[in-house]
């Protein structure tokens, strides 16, 4: 409350009154974020803080949360995007939880804005304690807010995290250990897969599960590679499961992608909360036949029980889930039906249900979009990514965070932002369970953006019935849910009705 009051008072003094306005988090249109870096125990490290903004910015603020053993030293304004004397930046006294509030604002009258661009705006100096062990640690920004020249506040509602790698380990390309998301059911089991550019003799990594999974002993690790050729062992160190897969005799793991290493089983129990439970693989070390060690980047995914939910900043979003789901009272699912390149419209058809591994879009007026699990007893195939095609365009989805670079891609890429699809002219982040669209490069579809249209097929929709067998869903022609019938065309229980 004091933080908000301070910002409001500050901009009243400058003749500006701030007004909050949400932005799209997943595409980082207006956001301040830390950049991953490395450091060593007993030393200082400088973390670059960048801002991507499509509006002219006169102020920003955020809270920094650091892991134990790492302390905040100072913050310095970068002159990469502003001149000395035009901005003031300050950091508050560490709070009881160790977090530090950072505020940066234009000190000139009238305010001198950061133009719409991207790049470093400041640096944070941290001290790494002597006793901090090697590994990967999270630097988290919370309560991020950017204020533009029209006094609009652009708020990032989700936490933004970067990795601080401590020690000599660095990440090697061509090596990874991953596990795809899977459902928590009666026989829930997922596989750890390795990708390696050289033959391997040993793979070790740590697995972080939710605390309830550990304290209630709801997990187990089983071997996948032949027991006569490899041994698989696991050891619980506090809340961390250390997994080791080692060869017997002269056996090796051949060069390749997505070779099964070991399986993770989850015992079904009511203690597991419904929703998406995070699982992280970190401290990954792979050893080749010459004794060389390779270090792979951490990997995070989800164990899903009953439902997956997402906080919404806009009405439209993309989705690609590893299970069957369906349209609900609050979320309408759509699939691409055609693209009008002349008019700049991507048209989508409403669907009642969505099969596992199918990229799609959805619309909701709720603050939280919820996607229930349907047919949870069905086994899920191992799928790294999925795609569907329509009108020469391809919808693609992914089950893990990644960065897409259109320069390296064989197709033009369009991503969703603020209820439109934009042409990607630079690398951008794609979150877990998201989707995007691709079309052949250098085609006539290279429009800067496409609006979203809806097929007029509402009369054919069969919405999900309530438990008593009745349905009283009312929508307008745009697909917006209404609480009661209004004058004009109403779609009631999937059928059109004209109200005069």
C-alpha positions as CSV (number, residue, x, y, z in Angstrom):
1,X,0.0,0.0,0.0
2,X,2.8,2.4,0.9
3,X,4.6,1.5,-2.4
4,X,1.5,2.4,-4.5
5,X,0.9,5.6,-2.4
6,X,4.5,6.7,-3.0
7,X,4.3,6.2,-6.8
8,X,0.9,8.0,-7.0
9,X,2.3,10.9,-4.9
10,X,5.5,11.1,-7.0
11,X,3.6,11.4,-10.3
12,X,1.1,13.9,-8.9
13,X,4.1,16.1,-8.1
14,X,5.1,15.7,-11.8
15,X,1.6,16.5,-12.9
16,X,0.9,12.8,-13.7
17,X,-1.7,10.5,-12.2
18,X,-0.9,6.8,-12.5
19,X,-3.5,4.3,-13.6
20,X,-2.9,0.5,-13.6
21,X,-3.3,-1.4,-16.8
22,X,-2.4,-5.1,-17.2
23,X,-0.1,-6.3,-20.0
24,X,0.5,-9.7,-21.6
25,X,3.1,-11.4,-19.4
26,X,4.1,-14.3,-21.7
27,X,5.3,-12.2,-24.6
28,X,7.2,-9.7,-22.4
29,X,5.9,-6.5,-24.1
30,X,6.3,-4.2,-21.1
31,X,8.4,-5.8,-18.5
32,X,11.5,-5.4,-16.3
33,X,13.5,-8.6,-15.8
34,X,16.8,-9.9,-14.5
35,X,19.3,-11.6,-16.9
36,X,20.8,-15.0,-15.9
37,X,24.5,-14.9,-14.9
38,X,27.2,-16.8,-13.1
39,X,29.3,-16.2,-10.0
40,X,31.5,-17.9,-7.4
41,X,31.2,-18.3,-3.6
42,X,32.8,-15.4,-1.6
43,X,32.6,-12.9,-4.4
44,X,30.4,-10.2,-5.9
45,X,28.4,-10.6,-9.0
46,X,26.6,-8.0,-11.2
47,X,23.2,-8.9,-12.5
48,X,22.0,-7.0,-15.6
49,X,18.4,-5.8,-15.4
50,X,16.7,-5.2,-18.8
51,X,13.5,-3.6,-19.8
52,X,11.4,-4.5,-22.9
53,X,8.8,-1.8,-23.5
54,X,6.5,-0.9,-26.4
55,X,5.4,2.3,-24.6
56,X,7.5,5.3,-23.5
57,X,8.3,4.8,-19.8
58,X,8.8,7.4,-17.1
59,X,9.1,5.0,-14.1
60,X,9.4,1.4,-13.1
61,X,9.5,-0.6,-9.9
62,X,9.9,-4.2,-8.7
63,X,10.8,-6.3,-5.7
64,X,13.9,-8.5,-5.7
65,X,13.9,-11.8,-3.9
66,X,17.2,-13.6,-3.4
67,X,18.1,-17.1,-2.2
68,X,19.7,-17.7,1.2
69,X,23.4,-16.8,1.4
70,X,23.1,-14.2,-1.3
71,X,22.7,-10.5,-0.3
72,X,21.8,-7.3,-2.0
73,X,24.6,-4.8,-2.1
74,X,23.7,-1.9,-4.4
75,X,21.9,-0.9,-7.6
76,X,23.3,1.4,-10.4
77,X,21.4,3.1,-13.2
78,X,22.7,2.1,-16.6
79,X,23.4,4.8,-19.2
80,X,22.8,2.4,-22.1
81,X,19.3,3.8,-22.5
82,X,19.3,7.1,-20.6
83,X,21.6,10.0,-19.7
84,X,23.0,10.7,-16.3
85,X,20.9,13.1,-14.3
86,X,17.6,12.4,-16.0
87,X,16.7,9.5,-13.8
88,X,16.8,8.5,-10.1
89,X,17.1,4.9,-9.0
90,X,17.0,3.7,-5.4
91,X,16.7,0.5,-3.4
92,X,14.9,0.2,0.0
93,X,16.1,-1.4,3.2
94,X,15.8,-5.2,3.0
95,X,12.5,-6.4,4.4
96,X,12.2,-9.3,7.0
97,X,11.8,-11.8,4.1
98,X,15.0,-10.5,2.6
99,X,13.3,-8.8,-0.4
100,X,14.4,-5.3,-1.6
101,X,12.1,-2.7,-3.2
102,X,13.6,-0.9,-6.2
103,X,12.2,2.3,-7.7
104,X,13.3,4.2,-10.8
105,X,11.7,7.4,-12.1
106,X,12.5,10.4,-14.3
107,X,13.7,13.3,-12.1
108,X,13.4,15.9,-14.9
109,X,10.4,18.1,-15.5
110,X,8.9,17.4,-17.8
111,X,9.8,13.7,-17.5
112,X,12.4,12.2,-19.9
113,X,11.0,8.8,-21.0
114,X,12.7,5.6,-22.0
115,X,11.6,5.2,-25.6
116,X,10.0,2.0,-26.7
117,X,12.8,-0.4,-27.1
118,X,14.7,-3.1,-25.2
119,X,18.0,-3.2,-23.3
120,X,19.7,-2.7,-20.0
121,X,18.3,-0.1,-17.6
122,X,20.3,-0.9,-14.4
123,X,22.6,-3.4,-12.7
124,X,22.3,-5.0,-9.3
125,X,25.4,-5.9,-7.3
126,X,25.1,-9.0,-5.2
127,X,27.4,-10.7,-2.7
128,X,27.6,-14.4,-2.7
129,X,28.5,-15.9,0.7
130,X,31.5,-18.1,1.3
131,X,29.2,-21.0,2.4
132,X,27.0,-21.1,-0.7
133,X,27.5,-24.3,-2.6
134,X,27.8,-24.7,-6.3
135,X,24.5,-25.0,-8.2
136,X,21.7,-23.0,-9.8
137,X,19.8,-20.4,-7.8
138,X,16.8,-18.2,-8.6
139,X,16.7,-14.4,-8.7
140,X,13.1,-13.4,-8.7
141,X,11.3,-10.1,-9.5
142,X,7.8,-9.6,-8.1
143,X,5.3,-6.8,-8.3
144,X,6.8,-5.4,-11.4
145,X,5.1,-2.2,-12.6
146,X,6.0,0.2,-15.5
147,X,4.5,3.7,-15.8
148,X,4.2,5.3,-19.2
149,X,4.0,8.9,-20.3
150,X,0.2,8.8,-20.2
151,X,0.3,7.8,-16.5
152,X,-0.8,4.2,-17.3
153,X,0.6,1.6,-15.0
154,X,1.6,-1.7,-16.8
155,X,1.6,-4.4,-14.2
156,X,3.2,-7.8,-14.5
157,X,1.2,-10.1,-12.3
158,X,3.4,-13.1,-12.5
159,X,6.9,-13.6,-10.9
160,X,9.9,-13.3,-13.2
161,X,12.9,-15.4,-12.5
162,X,16.5,-15.7,-13.8
163,X,19.1,-18.2,-12.9
164,X,22.3,-17.5,-11.0
165,X,24.8,-20.3,-11.6
166,X,27.3,-20.5,-8.8
167,X,30.6,-22.4,-9.3
168,X,32.6,-23.3,-12.4
169,X,29.8,-25.2,-14.1
170,X,28.4,-23.8,-17.3
171,X,25.8,-25.2,-19.6
172,X,26.8,-27.2,-22.7
173,X,24.8,-27.2,-25.9
174,X,23.6,-30.6,-27.1
175,X,23.0,-32.0,-23.6
176,X,19.8,-32.1,-21.6
177,X,17.7,-34.2,-19.2
178,X,14.0,-33.6,-19.4
179,X,10.8,-35.1,-18.2
180,X,7.5,-34.1,-19.9
181,X,4.4,-33.2,-17.8
182,X,2.2,-36.1,-16.9
183,X,-1.0,-36.7,-14.9
184,X,-1.2,-37.7,-11.3
185,X,-3.5,-40.7,-11.6
186,X,-3.7,-44.2,-10.0
187,X,-0.7,-45.3,-12.1
188,X,1.2,-42.0,-12.7
189,X,4.6,-42.4,-14.2
190,X,6.9,-40.2,-16.3
191,X,10.3,-40.9,-17.9
192,X,13.5,-38.9,-17.6
193,X,14.9,-38.5,-21.1
194,X,18.5,-37.6,-22.0
195,X,19.8,-35.8,-25.2
196,X,23.6,-36.1,-25.7
197,X,26.1,-35.2,-28.3
198,X,28.7,-37.7,-27.2
199,X,28.5,-41.3,-25.9
200,X,27.9,-41.3,-22.1
201,X,28.9,-43.6,-19.3
202,X,27.1,-41.8,-16.5
203,X,24.3,-39.3,-15.9
204,X,23.5,-37.6,-12.5
205,X,20.9,-35.1,-11.6
206,X,18.8,-33.8,-8.8
207,X,15.0,-33.8,-8.8
208,X,12.9,-31.3,-6.8
209,X,9.3,-32.3,-6.0
210,X,6.7,-30.5,-4.0
211,X,7.3,-30.9,-0.3
212,X,4.1,-33.0,0.2
213,X,5.4,-35.6,-2.3
214,X,8.6,-36.0,-0.2
215,X,7.2,-36.0,3.3
216,X,4.4,-38.4,2.4
217,X,6.8,-40.7,0.4
218,X,4.6,-40.6,-2.7
219,X,7.4,-41.0,-5.2
220,X,9.7,-43.8,-6.5
221,X,12.5,-44.0,-9.1
222,X,12.8,-47.0,-11.3
223,X,15.4,-48.1,-13.9
224,X,14.6,-47.8,-17.6
225,X,18.0,-48.7,-19.2
226,X,18.8,-52.5,-19.2
227,X,19.7,-53.6,-15.6
228,X,22.5,-55.8,-16.9
229,X,24.1,-52.8,-18.6
230,X,23.4,-49.9,-16.2
231,X,22.5,-49.3,-12.6
232,X,20.0,-46.7,-11.4
233,X,20.1,-45.4,-7.9
234,X,18.5,-42.6,-6.0
235,X,19.2,-41.0,-2.6
236,X,17.1,-38.4,-0.7
237,X,19.0,-35.5,0.6
238,X,16.6,-33.4,2.5
239,X,14.0,-32.4,0.0
240,X,16.2,-33.2,-3.0
241,X,16.2,-36.6,-4.8
242,X,19.7,-37.4,-6.3
243,X,19.5,-39.8,-9.2
244,X,22.5,-41.6,-10.7
245,X,22.5,-43.7,-13.9
246,X,25.9,-45.5,-14.3
247,X,27.1,-48.0,-16.8
248,X,28.3,-51.6,-16.0
249,X,31.4,-52.8,-17.9
250,X,32.0,-51.0,-21.2
251,X,28.4,-50.1,-22.0
252,X,27.5,-46.6,-23.1
253,X,24.5,-44.4,-23.9
254,X,24.6,-43.8,-27.6
255,X,24.5,-40.3,-29.1
256,X,20.9,-39.3,-29.7
257,X,17.8,-37.4,-28.5
258,X,15.2,-38.5,-25.9
259,X,16.7,-41.7,-24.7
260,X,14.9,-43.0,-21.6
261,X,17.1,-42.9,-18.5
262,X,14.8,-43.7,-15.5
263,X,11.2,-43.4,-14.6
264,X,9.5,-41.3,-11.9
265,X,6.4,-42.7,-10.3
266,X,3.9,-40.9,-8.2
267,X,1.6,-42.7,-5.9
268,X,-1.9,-41.4,-6.1
269,X,-3.0,-39.8,-2.8
270,X,-5.6,-37.3,-1.6
271,X,-2.8,-35.2,0.0
272,X,-1.8,-34.1,-3.5
273,X,-3.6,-30.8,-4.3
274,X,-5.5,-30.4,-7.5
275,X,-3.7,-28.3,-10.1
276,X,-0.2,-28.1,-11.6
277,X,2.5,-29.2,-9.2
278,X,6.0,-28.1,-10.2
279,X,8.9,-30.6,-10.7
280,X,12.5,-29.4,-11.5
281,X,15.6,-31.2,-12.7
282,X,18.8,-29.4,-11.9
283,X,22.5,-29.9,-11.2
284,X,22.7,-32.2,-14.3
285,X,26.1,-33.7,-15.0
286,X,26.8,-36.0,-17.9
287,X,30.1,-38.0,-18.3
288,X,31.4,-39.3,-21.6
289,X,33.7,-42.2,-22.4
290,X,36.8,-40.0,-22.1
291,X,35.8,-38.8,-18.6
292,X,34.7,-35.3,-19.8
293,X,31.9,-33.8,-17.8
294,X,29.1,-31.8,-19.5
295,X,26.6,-29.6,-17.6
296,X,23.0,-29.2,-18.8
297,X,20.6,-26.4,-18.0
298,X,17.9,-27.0,-15.4
299,X,14.5,-28.1,-16.6
300,X,11.1,-27.5,-15.1
301,X,7.7,-29.0,-15.8
302,X,4.4,-30.0,-14.1
303,X,2.6,-32.9,-12.6
304,X,-1.1,-32.2,-13.2
305,X,-3.9,-33.5,-11.0
306,X,-7.5,-32.9,-12.2
307,X,-7.0,-29.5,-13.7
308,X,-4.5,-26.9,-15.1
309,X,-5.2,-23.2,-14.5
310,X,-3.6,-20.0,-15.8
311,X,-3.9,-16.4,-14.6
312,X,-5.1,-14.2,-17.4
313,X,-4.2,-10.7,-18.5
314,X,-6.2,-10.8,-21.7
315,X,-9.3,-12.4,-23.1
316,X,-7.5,-14.6,-25.6
317,X,-4.7,-17.1,-25.0
318,X,-3.0,-20.1,-26.6
319,X,-3.0,-23.6,-25.1
320,X,-1.5,-27.0,-25.8
321,X,-2.0,-29.6,-23.1
322,X,-0.8,-33.2,-22.6
323,X,-4.3,-34.4,-21.9
324,X,-7.9,-34.2,-23.3
325,X,-9.8,-31.2,-22.1
326,X,-13.1,-29.4,-23.0
327,X,-14.9,-26.1,-23.2
328,X,-16.4,-25.0,-19.9
329,X,-18.7,-22.3,-18.6
330,X,-15.8,-19.8,-18.5
331,X,-13.4,-21.0,-21.2
332,X,-14.3,-21.5,-24.9
333,X,-11.8,-23.5,-27.0
334,X,-11.1,-22.7,-30.7
335,X,-9.1,-24.1,-33.5
336,X,-7.8,-22.3,-36.6
337,X,-10.1,-22.6,-39.6
338,X,-8.8,-20.1,-42.2
339,X,-6.6,-17.1,-42.7
340,X,-7.5,-14.0,-44.7
341,X,-4.2,-12.5,-45.6
342,X,-5.7,-9.5,-47.4
343,X,-7.9,-8.5,-44.5
344,X,-5.4,-9.5,-41.8
345,X,-7.7,-11.9,-40.0
346,X,-7.1,-15.3,-38.5
347,X,-10.5,-17.0,-38.1
348,X,-11.1,-19.6,-35.5
349,X,-13.9,-22.2,-35.1
350,X,-15.3,-23.0,-31.6
351,X,-14.9,-26.6,-30.5
352,X,-16.5,-28.5,-27.6
353,X,-13.4,-30.5,-26.7
354,X,-9.7,-30.7,-27.5
355,X,-7.6,-33.8,-27.8
356,X,-4.3,-34.2,-26.0
357,X,-1.2,-32.6,-27.7
358,X,-3.4,-30.3,-29.8
359,X,-2.4,-26.6,-30.1
360,X,-5.4,-24.2,-30.0
361,X,-6.6,-20.9,-28.7
362,X,-9.2,-20.0,-26.1
363,X,-11.2,-17.1,-24.9
364,X,-12.3,-16.2,-21.4
365,X,-13.5,-13.2,-19.5
366,X,-12.4,-14.8,-16.2
367,X,-9.3,-13.8,-14.4
368,X,-8.2,-17.5,-14.3
369,X,-8.6,-19.9,-17.2
370,X,-9.2,-23.5,-16.1
371,X,-8.8,-26.6,-18.2
372,X,-10.2,-29.8,-16.7
373,X,-8.6,-33.2,-17.2
374,X,-10.8,-35.5,-19.3
375,X,-10.3,-39.3,-19.6
376,X,-7.5,-39.2,-17.1
377,X,-7.1,-43.0,-17.2
378,X,-5.8,-42.9,-20.8
379,X,-2.1,-43.3,-21.3
380,X,-0.3,-40.3,-22.8
381,X,2.3,-40.7,-25.5
382,X,5.7,-39.1,-25.3
383,X,5.4,-35.9,-27.3
384,X,7.9,-33.1,-27.2
385,X,5.8,-30.8,-29.4
386,X,2.6,-31.1,-31.4
387,X,1.1,-29.4,-34.4
388,X,-2.1,-29.1,-36.5
389,X,-2.6,-27.5,-39.9
390,X,-5.3,-25.3,-41.5
391,X,-5.3,-23.2,-44.6
392,X,-1.6,-23.6,-45.2
393,X,-0.8,-22.5,-41.6
394,X,0.6,-24.7,-38.9
395,X,-0.3,-24.4,-35.2
396,X,2.5,-25.7,-32.9
397,X,2.6,-26.2,-29.2
398,X,5.2,-27.1,-26.6
399,X,5.2,-28.6,-23.1
400,X,8.2,-26.7,-21.7
401,X,9.6,-23.2,-21.6
402,X,11.7,-22.3,-24.6
403,X,12.9,-19.5,-26.8
404,X,12.0,-19.3,-30.5
405,X,14.2,-17.5,-32.9
406,X,12.6,-16.7,-36.3
407,X,16.0,-16.2,-37.9
408,X,16.8,-19.8,-37.4
409,X,13.3,-21.0,-38.2
410,X,12.3,-22.3,-41.6
411,X,8.9,-20.5,-41.3
412,X,7.5,-17.1,-40.3
413,X,6.2,-17.2,-36.8
414,X,3.2,-15.4,-35.3
415,X,2.7,-15.2,-31.5
416,X,-0.3,-14.0,-29.5
417,X,-0.1,-10.7,-27.6
418,X,-2.9,-8.4,-26.4
419,X,-5.6,-10.4,-28.3
420,X,-3.8,-10.3,-31.7
421,X,-1.2,-12.4,-33.4
422,X,2.0,-10.6,-34.2
423,X,4.8,-11.3,-36.6
424,X,8.0,-12.3,-34.7
425,X,11.0,-10.3,-36.0
426,X,13.2,-11.3,-33.1
427,X,13.6,-14.1,-30.6
428,X,10.9,-14.4,-28.0
429,X,10.0,-16.6,-25.1
430,X,7.2,-19.3,-25.2
431,X,5.9,-20.5,-21.9
432,X,4.8,-24.0,-20.9
433,X,1.5,-25.2,-22.5
434,X,1.5,-22.4,-25.0
435,X,1.1,-22.4,-28.8
436,X,2.1,-20.3,-31.8
437,X,1.5,-20.3,-35.6
438,X,3.9,-20.7,-38.5
439,X,3.6,-20.1,-42.3
440,X,6.1,-20.5,-45.1
441,X,8.9,-17.8,-45.1
442,X,8.7,-14.9,-47.5
443,X,5.0,-15.6,-48.2
444,X,2.5,-12.8,-48.7
445,X,1.4,-13.4,-45.1
446,X,4.2,-11.3,-43.7
447,X,1.7,-8.8,-42.2
448,X,2.8,-7.1,-38.9
449,X,-0.2,-8.6,-37.1
450,X,-3.5,-10.5,-37.6
451,X,-6.8,-9.8,-35.8
452,X,-8.8,-12.7,-34.3
453,X,-12.1,-13.6,-35.9
454,X,-14.7,-16.2,-34.9
455,X,-16.5,-18.5,-37.4
456,X,-20.3,-18.1,-37.3
457,X,-20.8,-21.7,-36.3
458,X,-22.4,-21.0,-32.9
459,X,-25.6,-22.9,-33.8
460,X,-23.6,-26.1,-34.0
461,X,-22.0,-25.7,-30.6
462,X,-22.9,-28.2,-27.9
463,X,-21.8,-26.8,-24.6
464,X,-21.0,-28.9,-21.6
465,X,-24.0,-29.8,-19.6
466,X,-24.4,-29.2,-15.9
467,X,-24.6,-32.1,-13.4
468,X,-28.4,-32.0,-13.5
469,X,-28.4,-32.3,-17.3
470,X,-29.4,-28.6,-18.0
471,X,-27.5,-25.9,-19.7
472,X,-28.3,-22.2,-19.5
473,X,-25.2,-20.6,-21.2
474,X,-25.8,-17.3,-23.0
475,X,-23.3,-15.8,-25.4
476,X,-23.3,-12.9,-27.9
477,X,-22.1,-13.4,-31.5
478,X,-18.5,-12.5,-30.6
479,X,-18.4,-15.4,-28.1
480,X,-18.6,-13.2,-25.0
481,X,-20.4,-14.9,-22.1
482,X,-23.5,-12.9,-20.9
483,X,-25.3,-13.2,-17.5
484,X,-28.8,-12.6,-19.1
485,X,-30.4,-12.2,-22.5
486,X,-30.0,-8.9,-24.2
487,X,-31.5,-7.2,-27.3
488,X,-30.2,-8.6,-30.5
489,X,-28.9,-12.1,-31.4
490,X,-28.3,-14.3,-28.3
491,X,-26.8,-17.8,-28.4
492,X,-28.5,-19.8,-25.8
493,X,-27.5,-23.4,-25.2
494,X,-25.7,-23.3,-28.6
495,X,-28.7,-22.0,-30.6
496,X,-29.4,-18.5,-31.9
497,X,-32.3,-16.5,-30.6
498,X,-33.3,-13.0,-31.7
499,X,-34.5,-10.8,-28.9
500,X,-36.2,-7.6,-30.1
